[in-house]
Amino acid sequence: MNRLLGLSACIILLSLEVAHAFGQAACERADPVRLQFNGTEYRIPAALQPDYSPLEALPTRDYFPNGVRAKQYCQHSQDPPAVVDRIAFPPKQLSAWASQDASRAELVGIFPLGIYRSSRSINPVAEGGQPTPDGLFRKITRGQQVEITSTEPIFFGSIISAGCSPAATQQPSARCTIWGRLPDGSAVSLGVLDSEKPMSVWPRMLQQVEAFISSMTVGGR
């Protein structure tokens, strides 16, 4: 009986190892990662380690380059792009990728950066908003909250809006969430600290974010 039990255990263990090996072999590593959102296909460098939902849209497996956990995206080159309803870029990987090229420098420090289904309208600041010295934005202060919109289209041919409030940081700073819109109607959200990204650099930053997104879009924009 003990021999039979031992043999059964060995068979089960062997089966698990074979299944694991098959799963590993069946994962064709994708780079770029091909995702489809709101009818638009994106080809994203795997180094950016994009997040998306639902997670089941595209399987991944963990691996550990230099002892650091990372994801490999399992996608056959002939498969259609995985259909998702959200795409986000982890700040650590985004900053590392952006620091390799001066034309991406303003992407460093953005957190979060994501593409979502449109859930809000972008309206100009209400009457009473004050223009900034450069005339590019108008803002209105409501207690500790500041509402901001651009006075002209500066992101994919549309205006942007933002909301800023005090940030829990050691140095006085405000956390600003900026909203823009893509031509297909998708919403783009990015977060910045105004101590790192003052409003004066927003036009250049938004230009680089636009170029970043366009570079991953099949057919460009």
N, C-alpha and C positions, 0 to 999 in steps of 0.2 A: 504493500500500500504506500509506504513512504517513497519507494522508488517511483511509483506512478505519479505521486504528488510532485516529486522533484522534477520528473520529466515534463509534467504539465506546466510547471512554473517556467521551465526552460523554454518550452514552446511559446508560451505567452510573451516572455521577455524577447525572444527572437522576433516574434511577430511585431512587437512594438518598435523594435529597432529597424526592422525592414520598412515599416510604415513611416517612421521618422525619416529614414534615408530616402524613401520615395518622395516624401513631401519636400525635402531639401532639393532633390534633383528636379522636381516639377516646378520649382520657383525659378522662372527666367527673370533675371535682374533687369529692371527697367531703368534707363537713364537716356533721355528724359522720362519723367512720369507723365503719362497722358491722361488728363482729366477733362471732363466736359461739364460745364456749368452754365445754366441758362441758355443752352444752345450754342455756346462758344467753346471751342476746344483750346486747352492750354497744354503746353509742353514745358514742364517745369524741371529744371536740373535737380537730380536726386540729392545733390549736396545741400539743397535748401530744406530738405526733410519736411515737405509740406504736410500739414494736417488737413483732414477733410471729414465730412460726414455725408452719409453713414459710413462707418468704418468698414462695413461689409462690402462696400463698393469695390474695394481693391485690397486683396490680402497682402500682408507684409510678414517679414520675419526679422527677428533681431540678429544683429551681429555686433562684434565688439572690436572695431579698428582701434589699435593703440589702447585697448582696455576701456574704451568709451562706448557706451551703448548707442547704437544707431539702427535705423530701419532700412531694410532692403525691400523694394516694392516689386511684387511678383506680377508681371504683366508681359504676356507674349507679344512680340513685335507685330503680329497679325491681328491681335485682339482690337476691338473698338475701344475708344477711350472710356474710362470708367465715369459713369454719370453720378455727380455729387451735388449736394445742395449748400455747400460751404467750402471755401478754401482759405486756409490761414497759414502764415509763415512764422515759425518759431523765431524769437528775437536773436538767440545765440547764433543759429545757423545763418540767419539773414545778415547779421552784422559781420560774421566771418567772411561770407561771400562778397558782401559789399566792399569790405576793406581791401579787396584785391584789385580794385579799379577806382581811380579818382572820380570817374564819371558816376559812380554809385555812392559816393561818400556820404551823401545826406540820408541814405537808407539806414546808416548805423544809428542805433538808439531809438528807432521806431518800435513801439510795442503797445498794442498789437498792430499787425497789418493783416487785413483779411478782406475777402470778397464774399458778399452775402446777397441774399435776395432782398430787393428793395422793400423796406418796411417803414420808410419815413419820407416826407417831402422836404425839399431844401428850399426854404423861403428866405427872402431878405430880412435883415434885422428890422424890427418894428420901428415906427417913427420915433425919433428921439435918439437913435443910435448915432454915435460920433465917428467920423472918419479918422483913420490912423494918419500920421504925418505924411506917409507916402501915398495916401489916397487909395490904396489897393483893398482895404478892408473897412468895414463899419462894425462897430461894437457897441453893445449896451450892457451896462453893469446892473445886476439885480442882487444886491447884498454881496455875498462872496462868489456868486455865479456871474460869468461873463459869456454873452452870446456874440458870435462873430459870423459875418458872411463876407465873401469877396464882393467887390463892387463891379467886377467884370468876370467873364469866364476865364478860369485859369487852370482847369483840370478836365481834360478830355472835352474841351469846348463847353463846359458848364461851370456854374458858380459852385463854391463850396460853402459849407456851414461848419461851425465848430462850437463846442461848449467847453468852458474851462472852469475849474474849481480847485481850491487848495489841495496840494498833494502832501501825503504823509512822508516827507523827506527831511533829511537833516538840514539842508539849506532851503530857505524860502523858495518855493516854486509852485507852479500850477500845473495840473495834469489837464491836457487838452485832448479832446476826441474830435477829430476832423472827419467830416463825411463828404464824399463826392459820389459822382455817378458815372458809370461807364455808358458808352453808346447803346449797349443792349439793354439798359435799364438796371443792371446790377448795381448794388451799392458797394462802395469801398470805404472802409473805416481804418483810420490809423491813429494811434495814440502817441503823444509826445509830452515831454516836460518842457515848459517854456524857458527854464534855466539852461537847457541844452539846445532847444530849437526855438529861439525867439521868433516872433511873427515876421521879422525882417528876412528870415531865411525860408519861410514857407513857400514862396513862389518857386525858388530853386529846388526845394525838397519835393514839391508836388510835381515839378517837371521831371525829376528823376524817378519818382514813383510811377508816373505815366509811362516813361520809357521802359521801366522795369516790367510793368504789366504787358505793355505792347510787345516786348521782346519774346514773351512766352505765348502770345496769342497766335494761333495758326492764321496766316494771312495778314497779321498785323492789324493796326487800326489807323 
